[in-house]
Amino acid sequence: MAKPFGFSYAQHADGSVVITHRGRAATTLRGSRAGKFLTELESSDAQLVMARWTGTYKFGNERTARNHPRNR
């Protein structure tokens, strides 16, 4: 699995899911949140899903940066 953003996850026997970013624990999901995460992970890009669930996603300047002449 390619990890362009450095996210990975591990599912534990108790049903919890630990999402790590570059080797450090970013968040732990338990119960129904862990189930929702795993369901969403199957239908979308894994790296973007993990970024969104950890809160390091879309700070508001993406559209502005994409439209800047330097980035075209």
All heavy atoms as TSV, in Angstrom:
chain	resi	resn	atom	element	x	y	z
A	1	MET	N	N	0.844	-1.183	0.000
A	1	MET	CA	C	0.000	0.000	0.000
A	1	MET	C	C	0.884	1.239	0.000
A	1	MET	O	O	1.712	1.434	0.875
A	1	MET	CB	C	-0.890	-0.030	1.252
A	1	MET	CG	C	-1.774	1.159	1.411
A	1	MET	SD	S	-2.820	0.918	2.860
A	1	MET	CE	C	-3.320	2.567	3.122
A	2	ALA	N	N	0.716	2.076	-0.990
A	2	ALA	CA	C	1.481	3.325	-1.057
A	2	ALA	C	C	0.968	4.295	-0.006
A	2	ALA	O	O	-0.234	4.392	0.221
A	2	ALA	CB	C	1.348	3.939	-2.440
A	3	LYS	N	N	1.866	4.987	0.629
A	3	LYS	CA	C	1.492	5.915	1.691
A	3	LYS	C	C	2.014	7.306	1.371
A	3	LYS	O	O	2.978	7.765	1.969
A	3	LYS	CB	C	2.041	5.443	3.026
A	3	LYS	CG	C	1.483	4.108	3.456
A	3	LYS	CD	C	2.089	3.673	4.751
A	3	LYS	CE	C	1.678	2.256	5.049
A	3	LYS	NZ	N	2.398	1.681	6.141
A	4	PRO	N	N	1.385	8.003	0.428
A	4	PRO	CA	C	1.891	9.326	0.069
A	4	PRO	C	C	1.762	10.340	1.189
A	4	PRO	O	O	2.531	11.277	1.266
A	4	PRO	CB	C	1.043	9.720	-1.136
A	4	PRO	CG	C	-0.195	8.919	-1.000
A	4	PRO	CD	C	0.224	7.633	-0.343
A	5	PHE	N	N	0.802	10.158	2.076
A	5	PHE	CA	C	0.622	11.099	3.170
A	5	PHE	C	C	1.172	10.554	4.474
A	5	PHE	O	O	1.173	11.244	5.475
A	5	PHE	CB	C	-0.856	11.444	3.353
A	5	PHE	CG	C	-1.469	12.088	2.150
A	5	PHE	CD1	C	-2.624	11.581	1.609
A	5	PHE	CD2	C	-0.887	13.188	1.557
A	5	PHE	CE1	C	-3.211	12.159	0.504
A	5	PHE	CE2	C	-1.451	13.775	0.452
A	5	PHE	CZ	C	-2.617	13.263	-0.083
A	6	GLY	N	N	1.585	9.306	4.521
A	6	GLY	CA	C	2.192	8.741	5.714
A	6	GLY	C	C	1.215	8.189	6.725
A	6	GLY	O	O	1.591	7.937	7.860
A	7	PHE	N	N	-0.048	7.983	6.353
A	7	PHE	CA	C	-1.030	7.439	7.282
A	7	PHE	C	C	-1.091	5.928	7.167
A	7	PHE	O	O	-0.920	5.359	6.092
A	7	PHE	CB	C	-2.436	7.990	6.975
A	7	PHE	CG	C	-2.627	9.420	7.371
A	7	PHE	CD1	C	-2.551	10.413	6.424
A	7	PHE	CD2	C	-2.887	9.776	8.680
A	7	PHE	CE1	C	-2.736	11.736	6.767
A	7	PHE	CE2	C	-3.064	11.091	9.039
A	7	PHE	CZ	C	-2.996	12.074	8.078
A	8	SER	N	N	-1.355	5.280	8.296
A	8	SER	CA	C	-1.636	3.853	8.312
A	8	SER	C	C	-2.563	3.599	9.490
A	8	SER	O	O	-2.762	4.466	10.338
A	8	SER	CB	C	-0.355	3.031	8.436
A	8	SER	OG	O	0.309	3.337	9.633
A	9	TYR	N	N	-3.146	2.410	9.537
A	9	TYR	CA	C	-4.040	2.101	10.644
A	9	TYR	C	C	-3.860	0.653	11.061
A	9	TYR	O	O	-3.355	-0.170	10.297
A	9	TYR	CB	C	-5.504	2.374	10.273
A	9	TYR	CG	C	-6.119	1.375	9.326
A	9	TYR	CD1	C	-6.882	0.321	9.805
A	9	TYR	CD2	C	-5.932	1.477	7.959
A	9	TYR	CE1	C	-7.445	-0.598	8.944
A	9	TYR	CE2	C	-6.488	0.563	7.094
A	9	TYR	CZ	C	-7.246	-0.475	7.596
A	9	TYR	OH	O	-7.796	-1.388	6.729
A	10	ALA	N	N	-4.265	0.368	12.297
A	10	ALA	CA	C	-4.217	-0.990	12.822
A	10	ALA	C	C	-5.513	-1.249	13.567
A	10	ALA	O	O	-5.943	-0.432	14.382
A	10	ALA	CB	C	-3.035	-1.160	13.768
A	11	GLN	N	N	-6.137	-2.376	13.261
A	11	GLN	CA	C	-7.369	-2.759	13.935
A	11	GLN	C	C	-7.006	-3.757	15.026
A	11	GLN	O	O	-6.320	-4.752	14.767
A	11	GLN	CB	C	-8.345	-3.373	12.939
A	11	GLN	CG	C	-9.698	-3.641	13.520
A	11	GLN	CD	C	-10.676	-4.135	12.469
A	11	GLN	OE1	O	-10.320	-4.363	11.321
A	11	GLN	NE2	N	-11.912	-4.306	12.864
A	12	HIS	N	N	-7.464	-3.499	16.231
A	12	HIS	CA	C	-7.131	-4.353	17.369
A	12	HIS	C	C	-8.270	-5.323	17.670
A	12	HIS	O	O	-9.399	-5.149	17.205
A	12	HIS	CB	C	-6.827	-3.496	18.601
A	12	HIS	CG	C	-5.602	-2.656	18.422
A	12	HIS	ND1	N	-4.339	-3.149	18.567
A	12	HIS	CD2	C	-5.450	-1.364	18.070
A	12	HIS	CE1	C	-3.451	-2.196	18.336
A	12	HIS	NE2	N	-4.113	-1.088	18.017
A	13	ALA	N	N	-7.984	-6.341	18.479
A	13	ALA	CA	C	-8.950	-7.389	18.797
A	13	ALA	C	C	-10.177	-6.850	19.528
A	13	ALA	O	O	-11.269	-7.405	19.396
A	13	ALA	CB	C	-8.279	-8.468	19.635
A	14	ASP	N	N	-10.031	-5.783	20.285
A	14	ASP	CA	C	-11.176	-5.227	21.023
A	14	ASP	C	C	-12.077	-4.360	20.146
A	14	ASP	O	O	-13.044	-3.780	20.621
A	14	ASP	CB	C	-10.705	-4.430	22.235
A	14	ASP	CG	C	-9.877	-3.208	21.875
A	14	ASP	OD1	O	-9.560	-3.014	20.681
A	14	ASP	OD2	O	-9.539	-2.447	22.798
A	15	GLY	N	N	-11.761	-4.257	18.848
A	15	GLY	CA	C	-12.585	-3.485	17.925
A	15	GLY	C	C	-12.120	-2.067	17.712
A	15	GLY	O	O	-12.656	-1.359	16.862
A	16	SER	N	N	-11.131	-1.631	18.463
A	16	SER	CA	C	-10.632	-0.269	18.299
A	16	SER	C	C	-9.701	-0.188	17.092
A	16	SER	O	O	-9.129	-1.187	16.658
A	16	SER	CB	C	-9.904	0.205	19.559
A	16	SER	OG	O	-8.743	-0.561	19.767
A	17	VAL	N	N	-9.583	1.018	16.543
A	17	VAL	CA	C	-8.718	1.266	15.400
A	17	VAL	C	C	-7.783	2.408	15.766
A	17	VAL	O	O	-8.232	3.465	16.221
A	17	VAL	CB	C	-9.541	1.641	14.144
A	17	VAL	CG1	C	-8.627	1.989	12.992
A	17	VAL	CG2	C	-10.478	0.517	13.761
A	18	VAL	N	N	-6.493	2.203	15.582
A	18	VAL	CA	C	-5.502	3.242	15.847
A	18	VAL	C	C	-4.971	3.726	14.506
A	18	VAL	O	O	-4.469	2.943	13.712
A	18	VAL	CB	C	-4.346	2.720	16.728
A	18	VAL	CG1	C	-3.292	3.792	16.922
A	18	VAL	CG2	C	-4.873	2.232	18.057
A	19	ILE	N	N	-5.111	5.039	14.265
A	19	ILE	CA	C	-4.587	5.636	13.039
A	19	ILE	C	C	-3.273	6.320	13.395
A	19	ILE	O	O	-3.208	7.103	14.345
A	19	ILE	CB	C	-5.571	6.668	12.466
A	19	ILE	CG1	C	-6.910	6.007	12.155
A	19	ILE	CG2	C	-4.994	7.306	11.209
A	19	ILE	CD1	C	-7.993	6.977	11.730
A	20	THR	N	N	-2.228	5.997	12.634
A	20	THR	CA	C	-0.921	6.598	12.876
A	20	THR	C	C	-0.521	7.451	11.684
A	20	THR	O	O	-0.933	7.197	10.554
A	20	THR	CB	C	0.155	5.523	13.111
A	20	THR	OG1	O	0.215	4.670	11.977
A	20	THR	CG2	C	-0.141	4.705	14.350
A	21	HIS	N	N	0.261	8.464	11.977
A	21	HIS	CA	C	0.802	9.330	10.930
A	21	HIS	C	C	2.306	9.382	11.115
A	21	HIS	O	O	2.803	9.826	12.150
A	21	HIS	CB	C	0.199	10.735	11.035
A	21	HIS	CG	C	0.648	11.641	9.939
A	21	HIS	ND1	N	1.466	12.711	10.177
A	21	HIS	CD2	C	0.409	11.632	8.612
A	21	HIS	CE1	C	1.702	13.336	9.033
A	21	HIS	NE2	N	1.078	12.693	8.065
A	22	ARG	N	N	3.011	8.866	10.116
A	22	ARG	CA	C	4.476	8.795	10.153
A	22	ARG	C	C	4.993	8.108	11.409
A	22	ARG	O	O	5.954	8.548	12.037
A	22	ARG	CB	C	5.079	10.178	10.008
A	22	ARG	CG	C	4.754	10.803	8.670
A	22	ARG	CD	C	5.407	12.128	8.496
A	22	ARG	NE	N	5.048	12.671	7.176
A	22	ARG	CZ	C	5.206	13.920	6.844
A	22	ARG	NH1	N	5.723	14.789	7.682
A	22	ARG	NH2	N	4.858	14.323	5.647
A	23	GLY	N	N	4.319	7.027	11.789
A	23	GLY	CA	C	4.767	6.213	12.900
A	23	GLY	C	C	4.270	6.635	14.269
A	23	GLY	O	O	4.488	5.921	15.237
A	24	ARG	N	N	3.579	7.764	14.380
A	24	ARG	CA	C	3.064	8.224	15.671
A	24	ARG	C	C	1.548	8.133	15.689
A	24	ARG	O	O	0.889	8.446	14.702
A	24	ARG	CB	C	3.465	9.673	15.929
A	24	ARG	CG	C	4.928	9.842	16.141
A	24	ARG	CD	C	5.228	11.259	16.520
A	24	ARG	NE	N	6.609	11.367	16.943
A	24	ARG	CZ	C	7.127	12.468	17.416
A	24	ARG	NH1	N	6.404	13.564	17.510
A	24	ARG	NH2	N	8.389	12.497	17.791
A	25	ALA	N	N	1.010	7.735	16.831
A	25	ALA	CA	C	-0.443	7.603	16.954
A	25	ALA	C	C	-1.097	8.971	16.793
A	25	ALA	O	O	-0.753	9.929	17.484
A	25	ALA	CB	C	-0.803	7.007	18.304
A	26	ALA	N	N	-2.026	9.072	15.844
A	26	ALA	CA	C	-2.734	10.322	15.602
A	26	ALA	C	C	-4.084	10.323	16.298
A	26	ALA	O	O	-4.507	11.335	16.844
A	26	ALA	CB	C	-2.913	10.552	14.106
A	27	THR	N	N	-4.781	9.190	16.270
A	27	THR	CA	C	-6.072	9.083	16.941
A	27	THR	C	C	-6.428	7.624	17.151
A	27	THR	O	O	-5.904	6.736	16.478
A	27	THR	CB	C	-7.186	9.796	16.131
A	27	THR	OG1	O	-8.351	9.889	16.926
A	27	THR	CG2	C	-7.499	9.073	14.850
A	28	THR	N	N	-7.326	7.380	18.109
A	28	THR	CA	C	-7.848	6.049	18.373
A	28	THR	C	C	-9.362	6.121	18.268
A	28	THR	O	O	-9.988	6.982	18.886
A	28	THR	CB	C	-7.448	5.561	19.779
A	28	THR	OG1	O	-6.016	5.557	19.872
A	28	THR	CG2	C	-7.964	4.170	20.042
A	29	LEU	N	N	-9.931	5.236	17.478
A	29	LEU	CA	C	-11.383	5.189	17.296
A	29	LEU	C	C	-11.910	3.925	17.955
A	29	LEU	O	O	-11.340	2.845	17.800
A	29	LEU	CB	C	-11.725	5.182	15.807
A	29	LEU	CG	C	-11.159	6.323	14.980
A	29	LEU	CD1	C	-11.394	6.073	13.503
A	29	LEU	CD2	C	-11.770	7.642	15.405
A	30	ARG	N	N	-13.013	4.063	18.685
A	30	ARG	CA	C	-13.613	2.913	19.370
A	30	ARG	C	C	-15.099	2.856	19.077
A	30	ARG	O	O	-15.711	3.857	18.737
A	30	ARG	CB	C	-13.403	3.044	20.878
A	30	ARG	CG	C	-11.965	2.933	21.304
A	30	ARG	CD	C	-11.844	3.046	22.829
A	30	ARG	NE	N	-10.478	2.923	23.255
A	30	ARG	CZ	C	-9.622	3.935	23.333
A	30	ARG	NH1	N	-10.006	5.152	23.027
A	30	ARG	NH2	N	-8.382	3.741	23.723
A	31	GLY	N	N	-15.666	1.685	19.218
A	31	GLY	CA	C	-17.107	1.499	19.104
A	31	GLY	C	C	-17.637	1.785	17.713
A	31	GLY	O	O	-17.067	1.377	16.700
A	32	SER	N	N	-18.745	2.524	17.677
A	32	SER	CA	C	-19.415	2.790	16.401
A	32	SER	C	C	-18.576	3.671	15.480
A	32	SER	O	O	-18.645	3.554	14.260
A	32	SER	CB	C	-20.778	3.442	16.641
A	32	SER	OG	O	-20.632	4.698	17.252
A	33	ARG	N	N	-17.754	4.555	16.053
A	33	ARG	CA	C	-16.886	5.398	15.229
A	33	ARG	C	C	-15.872	4.545	14.475
A	33	ARG	O	O	-15.571	4.817	13.314
A	33	ARG	CB	C	-16.168	6.441	16.081
A	33	ARG	CG	C	-17.124	7.467	16.656
A	33	ARG	CD	C	-16.405	8.605	17.318
A	33	ARG	NE	N	-15.849	9.458	16.265
A	33	ARG	CZ	C	-14.666	10.052	16.347
A	33	ARG	NH1	N	-13.911	9.894	17.407
A	33	ARG	NH2	N	-14.236	10.808	15.367
A	34	ALA	N	N	-15.350	3.512	15.116
A	34	ALA	CA	C	-14.399	2.622	14.440
A	34	ALA	C	C	-15.092	1.888	13.299
A	34	ALA	O	O	-14.523	1.742	12.213
A	34	ALA	CB	C	-13.812	1.628	15.440
A	35	GLY	N	N	-16.330	1.450	13.512
A	35	GLY	CA	C	-17.073	0.771	12.467
A	35	GLY	C	C	-17.359	1.673	11.278
A	35	GLY	O	O	-17.224	1.265	10.120
A	36	LYS	N	N	-17.739	2.913	11.555
A	36	LYS	CA	C	-17.998	3.875	10.478
A	36	LYS	C	C	-16.728	4.154	9.688
A	36	LYS	O	O	-16.747	4.271	8.466
A	36	LYS	CB	C	-18.550	5.176	11.044
A	36	LYS	CG	C	-19.954	5.073	11.552
A	36	LYS	CD	C	-20.415	6.389	12.149
A	36	LYS	CE	C	-21.778	6.250	12.786
A	36	LYS	NZ	N	-22.220	7.485	13.439
A	37	PHE	N	N	-15.605	4.274	10.400
A	37	PHE	CA	C	-14.323	4.509	9.741
A	37	PHE	C	C	-13.981	3.370	8.801
A	37	PHE	O	O	-13.612	3.591	7.646
A	37	PHE	CB	C	-13.220	4.695	10.789
A	37	PHE	CG	C	-11.838	4.641	10.213
A	37	PHE	CD1	C	-11.324	5.711	9.504
A	37	PHE	CD2	C	-11.048	3.512	10.369
A	37	PHE	CE1	C	-10.047	5.662	8.956
A	37	PHE	CE2	C	-9.779	3.455	9.840
A	37	PHE	CZ	C	-9.276	4.536	9.130
A	38	LEU	N	N	-14.099	2.131	9.267
A	38	LEU	CA	C	-13.746	0.973	8.440
A	38	LEU	C	C	-14.669	0.857	7.230
A	38	LEU	O	O	-14.224	0.492	6.138
A	38	LEU	CB	C	-13.782	-0.300	9.281
A	38	LEU	CG	C	-12.694	-0.378	10.354
A	38	LEU	CD1	C	-12.938	-1.560	11.270
A	38	LEU	CD2	C	-11.318	-0.437	9.731
A	39	THR	N	N	-15.940	1.185	7.409
A	39	THR	CA	C	-16.881	1.157	6.288
A	39	THR	C	C	-16.509	2.201	5.247
A	39	THR	O	O	-16.507	1.921	4.044
A	39	THR	CB	C	-18.312	1.408	6.788
A	39	THR	OG1	O	-18.638	0.419	7.752
A	39	THR	CG2	C	-19.313	1.354	5.642
A	40	GLU	N	N	-16.190	3.412	5.703
A	40	GLU	CA	C	-15.815	4.483	4.777
A	40	GLU	C	C	-14.487	4.176	4.087
A	40	GLU	O	O	-14.284	4.535	2.926
A	40	GLU	CB	C	-15.720	5.811	5.525
A	40	GLU	CG	C	-15.499	6.994	4.628
A	40	GLU	CD	C	-15.472	8.308	5.377
A	40	GLU	OE1	O	-15.933	8.367	6.526
A	40	GLU	OE2	O	-14.970	9.273	4.790
A	41	LEU	N	N	-13.610	3.503	4.768
A	41	LEU	CA	C	-12.297	3.168	4.228
A	41	LEU	C	C	-12.406	2.257	3.004
A	41	LEU	O	O	-11.616	2.371	2.073
A	41	LEU	CB	C	-11.463	2.489	5.313
A	41	LEU	CG	C	-9.979	2.425	5.140
A	41	LEU	CD1	C	-9.401	3.832	5.144
A	41	LEU	CD2	C	-9.359	1.622	6.253
A	42	GLU	N	N	-13.410	1.398	2.982
A	42	GLU	CA	C	-13.593	0.461	1.870
A	42	GLU	C	C	-14.028	1.162	0.588
A	42	GLU	O	O	-13.734	0.693	-0.500
A	42	GLU	CB	C	-14.631	-0.590	2.240
A	42	GLU	CG	C	-14.214	-1.491	3.371
A	42	GLU	CD	C	-15.332	-2.372	3.856
A	42	GLU	OE1	O	-16.454	-2.272	3.311
A	42	GLU	OE2	O	-15.096	-3.157	4.782
A	43	SER	N	N	-14.729	2.300	0.722
A	43	SER	CA	C	-15.324	2.927	-0.459
A	43	SER	C	C	-14.566	4.148	-0.973
A	43	SER	O	O	-14.943	4.705	-1.996
A	43	SER	CB	C	-16.761	3.335	-0.145
A	43	SER	OG	O	-16.766	4.319	0.877
A	44	SER	N	N	-13.524	4.583	-0.298
A	44	SER	CA	C	-12.804	5.802	-0.704
A	44	SER	C	C	-11.298	5.595	-0.625
A	44	SER	O	O	-10.828	4.551	-0.185
A	44	SER	CB	C	-13.196	6.965	0.200
A	44	SER	OG	O	-14.562	7.254	0.078
A	45	ASP	N	N	-10.566	6.637	-1.021
A	45	ASP	CA	C	-9.109	6.621	-0.928
A	45	ASP	C	C	-8.697	6.580	0.544
A	45	ASP	O	O	-9.065	7.457	1.326
A	45	ASP	CB	C	-8.532	7.864	-1.604
A	45	ASP	CG	C	-7.022	7.904	-1.543
A	45	ASP	OD1	O	-6.393	6.828	-1.535
A	45	ASP	OD2	O	-6.475	9.019	-1.507
A	46	ALA	N	N	-7.958	5.560	0.916
A	46	ALA	CA	C	-7.617	5.325	2.315
A	46	ALA	C	C	-6.866	6.494	2.941
A	46	ALA	O	O	-7.144	6.885	4.080
A	46	ALA	CB	C	-6.792	4.049	2.442
A	47	GLN	N	N	-5.908	7.075	2.227
A	47	GLN	CA	C	-5.112	8.162	2.789
A	47	GLN	C	C	-5.975	9.389	3.086
A	47	GLN	O	O	-5.824	10.022	4.127
A	47	GLN	CB	C	-3.965	8.528	1.852
A	47	GLN	CG	C	-2.909	7.460	1.736
A	47	GLN	CD	C	-2.186	7.231	3.057
A	47	GLN	OE1	O	-1.652	8.160	3.652
A	47	GLN	NE2	N	-2.177	5.998	3.516
A	48	LEU	N	N	-6.890	9.720	2.205
A	48	LEU	CA	C	-7.755	10.875	2.429
A	48	LEU	C	C	-8.740	10.627	3.560
A	48	LEU	O	O	-9.025	11.535	4.353
A	48	LEU	CB	C	-8.498	11.241	1.145
A	48	LEU	CG	C	-7.630	11.759	0.017
A	48	LEU	CD1	C	-8.470	12.010	-1.230
A	48	LEU	CD2	C	-6.909	13.022	0.425
A	49	VAL	N	N	-9.243	9.410	3.657
A	49	VAL	CA	C	-10.165	9.071	4.743
A	49	VAL	C	C	-9.452	9.201	6.089
A	49	VAL	O	O	-9.987	9.794	7.032
A	49	VAL	CB	C	-10.730	7.650	4.554
A	49	VAL	CG1	C	-11.500	7.202	5.780
A	49	VAL	CG2	C	-11.621	7.602	3.324
A	50	MET	N	N	-8.245	8.667	6.180
A	50	MET	CA	C	-7.503	8.747	7.445
A	50	MET	C	C	-7.141	10.184	7.784
A	50	MET	O	O	-7.197	10.587	8.947
A	50	MET	CB	C	-6.258	7.859	7.393
A	50	MET	CG	C	-6.596	6.391	7.452
A	50	MET	SD	S	-5.169	5.315	7.532
A	50	MET	CE	C	-4.830	5.104	5.785
A	51	ALA	N	N	-6.796	10.986	6.793
A	51	ALA	CA	C	-6.496	12.398	7.049
A	51	ALA	C	C	-7.724	13.109	7.580
A	51	ALA	O	O	-7.634	13.905	8.523
A	51	ALA	CB	C	-6.014	13.070	5.764
A	52	ARG	N	N	-8.877	12.815	7.019
A	52	ARG	CA	C	-10.101	13.467	7.469
A	52	ARG	C	C	-10.469	13.040	8.887
A	52	ARG	O	O	-10.848	13.867	9.710
A	52	ARG	CB	C	-11.236	13.152	6.493
A	52	ARG	CG	C	-12.468	13.949	6.755
A	52	ARG	CD	C	-13.497	13.872	5.646
A	52	ARG	NE	N	-13.892	12.513	5.308
A	52	ARG	CZ	C	-13.545	11.885	4.183
A	52	ARG	NH1	N	-12.804	12.485	3.274
A	52	ARG	NH2	N	-13.942	10.655	3.944
A	53	TRP	N	N	-10.338	11.773	9.200
A	53	TRP	CA	C	-10.707	11.282	10.526
A	53	TRP	C	C	-9.743	11.749	11.612
A	53	TRP	O	O	-10.114	11.820	12.775
A	53	TRP	CB	C	-10.813	9.765	10.523
A	53	TRP	CG	C	-12.137	9.296	10.010
A	53	TRP	CD1	C	-12.506	9.174	8.704
A	53	TRP	CD2	C	-13.271	8.922	10.776
A	53	TRP	NE1	N	-13.802	8.737	8.621
A	53	TRP	CE2	C	-14.297	8.572	9.872
A	53	TRP	CE3	C	-13.526	8.837	12.134
A	53	TRP	CZ2	C	-15.552	8.153	10.296
A	53	TRP	CZ3	C	-14.776	8.410	12.554
A	53	TRP	CH2	C	-15.772	8.077	11.646
A	54	THR	N	N	-8.509	12.066	11.251
A	54	THR	CA	C	-7.569	12.561	12.253
A	54	THR	C	C	-7.645	14.073	12.418
A	54	THR	O	O	-7.073	14.624	13.343
A	54	THR	CB	C	-6.120	12.183	11.914
A	54	THR	OG1	O	-5.794	12.720	10.634
A	54	THR	CG2	C	-5.920	10.695	11.930
A	55	GLY	N	N	-8.333	14.742	11.497
A	55	GLY	CA	C	-8.495	16.190	11.625
A	55	GLY	C	C	-7.441	16.987	10.889
A	55	GLY	O	O	-7.445	18.208	10.941
A	56	THR	N	N	-6.531	16.338	10.190
A	56	THR	CA	C	-5.498	17.053	9.442
A	56	THR	C	C	-5.880	17.091	7.982
A	56	THR	O	O	-5.224	16.510	7.128
A	56	THR	CB	C	-4.124	16.379	9.624
A	56	THR	OG1	O	-4.247	15.019	9.208
A	56	THR	CG2	C	-3.655	16.455	11.051
A	57	TYR	N	N	-6.980	17.755	7.696
A	57	TYR	CA	C	-7.533	17.720	6.352
A	57	TYR	C	C	-8.254	19.028	6.071
A	57	TYR	O	O	-9.051	19.488	6.889
A	57	TYR	CB	C	-8.517	16.556	6.254
A	57	TYR	CG	C	-9.162	16.381	4.918
A	57	TYR	CD1	C	-8.452	15.873	3.846
A	57	TYR	CD2	C	-10.493	16.697	4.729
A	57	TYR	CE1	C	-9.045	15.684	2.615
A	57	TYR	CE2	C	-11.093	16.507	3.499
A	57	TYR	CZ	C	-10.366	16.000	2.446
A	57	TYR	OH	O	-10.958	15.818	1.243
A	58	LYS	N	N	-7.955	19.635	4.950
A	58	LYS	CA	C	-8.657	20.821	4.458
A	58	LYS	C	C	-8.668	21.964	5.478
A	58	LYS	O	O	-9.581	22.094	6.275
A	58	LYS	CB	C	-10.096	20.463	4.078
A	58	LYS	CG	C	-10.173	19.439	2.993
A	58	LYS	CD	C	-10.545	20.048	1.693
A	58	LYS	CE	C	-10.624	18.975	0.633
A	58	LYS	NZ	N	-10.866	19.426	-0.658
A	59	PHE	N	N	-7.666	22.765	5.416
A	59	PHE	CA	C	-7.576	23.924	6.294
A	59	PHE	C	C	-8.182	25.176	5.673
A	59	PHE	O	O	-8.170	26.223	6.271
A	59	PHE	CB	C	-6.122	24.176	6.681
A	59	PHE	CG	C	-5.570	23.099	7.575
A	59	PHE	CD1	C	-4.741	22.133	7.066
A	59	PHE	CD2	C	-5.902	23.050	8.906
A	59	PHE	CE1	C	-4.238	21.133	7.868
A	59	PHE	CE2	C	-5.413	22.051	9.724
A	59	PHE	CZ	C	-4.580	21.087	9.212
A	60	GLY	N	N	-8.686	25.071	4.452
A	60	GLY	CA	C	-9.385	26.189	3.850
A	60	GLY	C	C	-8.632	26.911	2.757
A	60	GLY	O	O	-9.214	27.714	2.040
A	61	ASN	N	N	-7.357	26.657	2.594
A	61	ASN	CA	C	-6.588	27.381	1.587
A	61	ASN	C	C	-6.284	26.536	0.351
A	61	ASN	O	O	-5.550	26.960	-0.519
A	61	ASN	CB	C	-5.284	27.904	2.184
A	61	ASN	CG	C	-4.382	26.794	2.639
A	61	ASN	OD1	O	-4.787	25.649	2.691
A	61	ASN	ND2	N	-3.156	27.140	2.991
A	62	GLU	N	N	-6.865	25.349	0.243
A	62	GLU	CA	C	-6.556	24.472	-0.880
A	62	GLU	C	C	-7.008	25.055	-2.210
A	62	GLU	O	O	-6.291	25.014	-3.194
A	62	GLU	CB	C	-7.187	23.096	-0.677
A	62	GLU	CG	C	-6.514	22.285	0.409
A	62	GLU	CD	C	-7.004	22.646	1.795
A	62	GLU	OE1	O	-7.987	23.414	1.912
A	62	GLU	OE2	O	-6.412	22.183	2.765
A	63	ARG	N	N	-8.218	25.609	-2.250
A	63	ARG	CA	C	-8.727	26.153	-3.505
A	63	ARG	C	C	-7.891	27.358	-3.936
A	63	ARG	O	O	-7.546	27.497	-5.095
A	63	ARG	CB	C	-10.196	26.540	-3.363
A	63	ARG	CG	C	-10.776	27.023	-4.678
A	63	ARG	CD	C	-12.259	27.300	-4.579
A	63	ARG	NE	N	-12.949	26.060	-4.244
A	63	ARG	CZ	C	-14.012	25.989	-3.448
A	63	ARG	NH1	N	-14.505	27.078	-2.909
A	63	ARG	NH2	N	-14.588	24.840	-3.201
A	64	THR	N	N	-7.548	28.204	-2.996
A	64	THR	CA	C	-6.732	29.377	-3.305
A	64	THR	C	C	-5.370	28.951	-3.839
A	64	THR	O	O	-4.892	29.491	-4.835
A	64	THR	CB	C	-6.537	30.246	-2.049
A	64	THR	OG1	O	-7.822	30.566	-1.523
A	64	THR	CG2	C	-5.788	31.507	-2.360
A	65	ALA	N	N	-4.751	27.982	-3.221
A	65	ALA	CA	C	-3.435	27.516	-3.660
A	65	ALA	C	C	-3.513	26.846	-5.022
A	65	ALA	O	O	-2.625	27.027	-5.858
A	65	ALA	CB	C	-2.860	26.552	-2.634
A	66	ARG	N	N	-4.570	26.092	-5.274
A	66	ARG	CA	C	-4.709	25.404	-6.552
A	66	ARG	C	C	-4.865	26.400	-7.696
A	66	ARG	O	O	-4.373	26.173	-8.797
A	66	ARG	CB	C	-5.912	24.473	-6.506
A	66	ARG	CG	C	-6.076	23.652	-7.782
A	66	ARG	CD	C	-7.251	22.709	-7.719
A	66	ARG	NE	N	-8.479	23.459	-7.560
A	66	ARG	CZ	C	-9.482	23.120	-6.754
A	66	ARG	NH1	N	-9.394	22.048	-6.027
A	66	ARG	NH2	N	-10.567	23.848	-6.676
A	67	ASN	N	N	-5.514	27.522	-7.457
A	67	ASN	CA	C	-5.766	28.509	-8.500
A	67	ASN	C	C	-4.633	29.527	-8.668
A	67	ASN	O	O	-4.695	30.362	-9.543
A	67	ASN	CB	C	-7.075	29.248	-8.224
A	67	ASN	CG	C	-8.258	28.320	-8.347
A	67	ASN	OD1	O	-8.215	27.369	-9.104
A	67	ASN	ND2	N	-9.306	28.610	-7.613
A	68	HIS	N	N	-3.620	29.450	-7.854
A	68	HIS	CA	C	-2.515	30.387	-7.944
A	68	HIS	C	C	-1.725	30.104	-9.230
A	68	HIS	O	O	-1.514	28.941	-9.594
A	68	HIS	CB	C	-1.592	30.242	-6.731
A	68	HIS	CG	C	-0.592	31.343	-6.625
A	68	HIS	ND1	N	0.584	31.313	-7.299
A	68	HIS	CD2	C	-0.615	32.513	-5.929
A	68	HIS	CE1	C	1.281	32.408	-7.018
A	68	HIS	NE2	N	0.552	33.150	-6.192
A	69	PRO	N	N	-1.299	31.136	-9.957
A	69	PRO	CA	C	-0.581	30.939	-11.225
A	69	PRO	C	C	0.653	30.035	-11.106
A	69	PRO	O	O	0.977	29.291	-12.016
A	69	PRO	CB	C	-0.177	32.352	-11.632
A	69	PRO	CG	C	-1.104	33.244	-10.933
A	69	PRO	CD	C	-1.508	32.545	-9.667
A	70	ARG	N	N	1.306	30.061	-9.988
A	70	ARG	CA	C	2.505	29.242	-9.788
A	70	ARG	C	C	2.161	27.752	-9.786
A	70	ARG	O	O	2.984	26.916	-10.170
A	70	ARG	CB	C	3.146	29.637	-8.458
A	70	ARG	CG	C	4.316	28.777	-8.048
A	70	ARG	CD	C	4.859	29.145	-6.671
A	70	ARG	NE	N	3.835	28.956	-5.666
A	70	ARG	CZ	C	3.512	29.851	-4.730
A	70	ARG	NH1	N	4.121	31.007	-4.683
A	70	ARG	NH2	N	2.564	29.612	-3.856
A	71	ASN	N	N	0.968	27.392	-9.393
A	71	ASN	CA	C	0.576	25.990	-9.261
A	71	ASN	C	C	-0.220	25.465	-10.439
A	71	ASN	O	O	-0.733	24.357	-10.390
A	71	ASN	CB	C	-0.230	25.807	-7.983
A	71	ASN	CG	C	0.608	26.118	-6.765
A	71	ASN	OD1	O	1.801	25.905	-6.767
A	71	ASN	ND2	N	-0.020	26.647	-5.740
A	72	ARG	N	N	-0.355	26.218	-11.496
A	72	ARG	CA	C	-1.122	25.759	-12.666
A	72	ARG	C	C	-0.297	24.924	-13.589
A	72	ARG	O	O	0.831	24.944	-13.759
A	72	ARG	CB	C	-1.695	26.937	-13.417
A	72	ARG	CG	C	-2.807	27.551	-12.613
A	72	ARG	CD	C	-3.466	28.618	-13.411
A	72	ARG	NE	N	-4.459	29.204	-12.525
A	72	ARG	CZ	C	-5.235	30.184	-12.868
A	72	ARG	NH1	N	-5.148	30.704	-14.037
A	72	ARG	NH2	N	-6.109	30.660	-12.042
